[in-house]
Amino acid sequence: MYTTRLGLADNARKTSIALLQAVLIDTLELRLTVKQAHWTVRGPRFQQLHELFDSFVAPLDQEIDEIAERIATLGGIPDGRSGSIAASTHLQAYELDTRAGHAHLIALADRFATLGDTVRSSIDAADQAGDADTADLLTATSRFLDKSVWFLEAHLSVEGDELE
Ligand SMILES: [Fe+2]
């Protein structure tokens, strides 16, 4: 870690950098994945889903930049290299032959929700470490991921489906 004038304990910075780095890797993987879905979806809802999947790219890029720059702010070195993503992402590898819109929607909803769980636990961990700003940043990320799950699940809903 670099030294900094920030009034945060070294331990808090170290904890937050590790939490943010793990989220950065999975968010980069998810960003690659939504483009993969954008390119490979086929079927009667092609145009709608092709556009839906692409609509996640810009907000994911925004989150990625915020996360990476928070790591740098805290004195860390953000690692967004392709080899690091491949070596350490927690998200399941995307199947190259995924075609149908339904299959893409499920695969993406699973991944957004998985990352959402990671981010939710990271918010609590950053808070406990005493870094409210990182917790706040991740809270915004979490809100975006949750909303994206809603968008994807709404497309999976069928007319007349029951409320739990
Ligand atoms: Fe495109």
Residues whose N, C-alpha, C, O or C-beta is under 5 A from the ligand:
A	BS01	LIG	none
